[in-house]
Each structure stands twice: as C-alpha cells, then as structure tokens.
Amino acid sequence: MKSILSKIATGSDSSFVYKNLVLDNINDPWHFHKEYELVLMDKGQGTRFVGDNVSNFEEGNLTLIGSNIPHLFRNNEAHYEKSKSGQVSVIYTLFSKDFLGNEFFNISEMKSVNKLLEKSSLALDIGGQTKKWIIKKLYAMNDQKPTQRLISLLEI
C-alpha cells in the first residue's frame, strides 16, 4: 500500500500542532509527514502500523513517531460493531525539527533531545514515570495559551 504525504498546517498562533480529539473511531489513511508525532491513545484499542512494525495499542499508550515514517492507527474490528462501538480519545502533538529554528536542537543544552529524536527514527514507546509525567503535561496543554503550550512542549 502506498503511503500519502500529509501536509501539516499549524495555526496562526502556533509553530506546532496540538490536538485533543474525541472521535467515533480512528480513520486516518496510511500516511507520513516530516513532523515528529507524539501520540497518546487516551481511550480506545486497536492496531498500530508504524514503518514495518505492526503492534497493538491500548488506552494509555504513548508513542513518539519519527519524521517521515509511514504510520496508521486502526481500531479493533469489534469497535466498529454498532452495539460495541465507543468513542476514541487521542491527544497528539506534531512538530518539525526546525520549528524553533534550524539550529535549536544542535545547541549544547538540546543534545540529549536531539539524540532522542534520532532514536525515534521509527517509533519509541514511552513508559514508566516518564510516561506518567508526559501524560500530565499533555492534559494540561489543552487549557493553555499558545506561549505556555510551547513551554510545556519544551519541558516534555
């Protein structure tokens, strides 16, 4: 299956994308984009396709998907049965490596973050205390103004 290049548009008041969505189901096509994507599956289960990896996802999974990596999330078949369907909740943020300037991730203070982004060349599942902390930050970002939301992303 051929993946689709997605063009990600940021709002006029932000240099990155933050979305907190409640959906009937996940219905994105097999796609890729230059942006890194941090995805929290807040509610719902299904199958996650990232690059050549296929795995299950469930509520509470937190994944960092690398730049230009084809990916797709699909709910389990049972989700689509009318009597069993429920809503899906997803929080995600998308940002390009240069969203704060071409050299930002090359400065000394950001070397460890740069290494993390390089390790996400496919995807990273985030767990443990780090996951709990990031999830708290992602929830808080929902009610923040753009400047504070940027600070929260940098803290993450």
C-alpha positions in Angstrom: 0.0 0.0 0.0 1.4 3.4 -0.9 1.5 6.0 1.9 0.2 9.5 1.5 2.4 12.6 2.2 0.4 14.7 4.7 1.0 18.4 4.8 0.5 19.5 8.4 -0.8 23.1 8.9 -0.1 24.9 12.1 -2.5 27.6 13.3 -1.6 31.3 13.0 -0.8 31.4 16.7 1.4 28.3 17.0 4.5 26.8 15.4 3.4 23.2 16.1 0.2 21.3 16.3 -1.6 20.2 19.5 -4.9 18.3 19.3 -7.1 16.7 21.9 -9.8 14.8 19.9 -12.8 12.6 20.8 -13.8 10.6 17.8 -16.2 7.8 16.9 -13.2 5.9 15.5 -9.7 6.4 14.1 -10.0 6.8 10.3 -6.6 8.2 9.1 -5.1 6.8 6.0 -1.6 5.2 5.8 0.4 8.4 5.8 3.6 10.1 6.6 4.8 13.7 7.3 8.1 15.5 8.1 6.9 16.3 11.6 7.6 14.2 14.7 4.4 13.0 16.3 3.8 12.4 20.0 0.6 10.3 20.3 -1.4 9.5 23.5 -4.1 6.9 22.9 -6.2 8.1 25.8 -9.2 5.9 25.1 -9.5 3.1 22.6 -7.8 -0.1 21.4 -6.6 -1.4 18.0 -3.7 -2.0 15.8 -0.8 0.4 15.2 1.2 0.2 11.9 4.5 2.2 12.1 7.0 1.7 9.3 7.3 -2.1 9.0 6.1 -2.7 12.6 2.6 -3.9 13.4 1.6 -4.0 17.1 -1.5 -3.5 19.3 -2.3 -0.3 21.1 -4.5 0.2 24.1 -5.6 3.0 26.4 -2.6 4.9 27.8 -0.1 4.0 25.1 2.3 6.9 24.5 4.3 6.8 21.3 6.8 9.1 19.6 6.8 8.6 15.8 9.8 9.8 13.9 9.9 12.1 10.9 8.7 10.8 7.5 7.7 7.4 8.9 4.6 6.0 7.4 2.0 5.1 10.1 -1.6 4.3 10.7 -3.7 3.5 13.8 -6.9 1.4 13.4 -9.5 0.4 16.0 -10.2 -3.3 16.5 -13.0 -4.7 14.4 -15.2 -5.1 17.4 -15.1 -1.3 17.8 -17.0 -0.8 14.6 -19.9 -3.1 15.5 -22.7 -0.7 16.4 -23.6 -2.4 19.7 -19.9 -2.3 20.9 -18.7 1.0 19.5 -17.5 3.6 21.8 -15.6 6.8 21.4 -11.9 7.1 20.9 -9.9 9.8 22.6 -6.5 10.8 21.2 -4.1 13.6 22.2 -1.2 14.3 19.9 1.3 17.0 19.1 3.2 17.3 15.8 6.4 19.4 15.4 9.1 19.7 12.8 12.7 19.5 13.9 13.2 23.1 12.8 10.0 24.6 14.4 12.2 26.7 16.7 14.9 27.4 14.0 17.3 25.3 12.1 19.9 25.1 14.8 17.8 24.9 18.0 18.3 21.1 18.5 22.0 21.4 17.8 22.8 23.7 20.8 24.6 22.1 23.7 21.5 22.1 26.0 19.5 20.2 23.5 21.9 17.4 22.6 20.1 14.8 24.6 16.8 15.8 22.9 18.4 15.6 19.5 19.6 12.1 20.3 16.1 11.1 21.4 14.7 12.4 18.1 17.3 10.4 16.2 16.3 7.3 18.2 12.7 7.8 17.1 13.6 7.2 13.5 10.8 4.6 13.6 8.9 5.0 16.9 9.5 4.9 20.6 7.0 3.6 23.1 7.3 5.7 26.3 6.6 4.1 29.6 7.2 4.3 33.4 7.4 7.5 35.3 8.3 9.5 32.2 5.1 8.4 30.5 3.0 9.5 33.6 4.7 12.8 33.6 4.3 13.5 29.9 0.6 12.5 30.0 0.0 15.0 32.8 1.7 17.7 30.6 -0.3 16.7 27.6 -3.6 17.0 29.5 -2.5 20.4 30.9 -1.7 21.7 27.4 -5.4 21.5 26.5 -6.2 24.6 28.6 -3.0 26.6 28.0 -2.5 29.6 25.8 0.0 29.2 22.9 3.1 30.6 24.8 2.5 28.3 27.8 1.8 25.4 25.4 5.1 25.9 23.7 6.9 25.9 27.1 5.1 22.6 28.0 6.2 21.0 24.8 9.8 22.1 25.5 9.5 20.6 29.0 8.3 17.3 27.5 
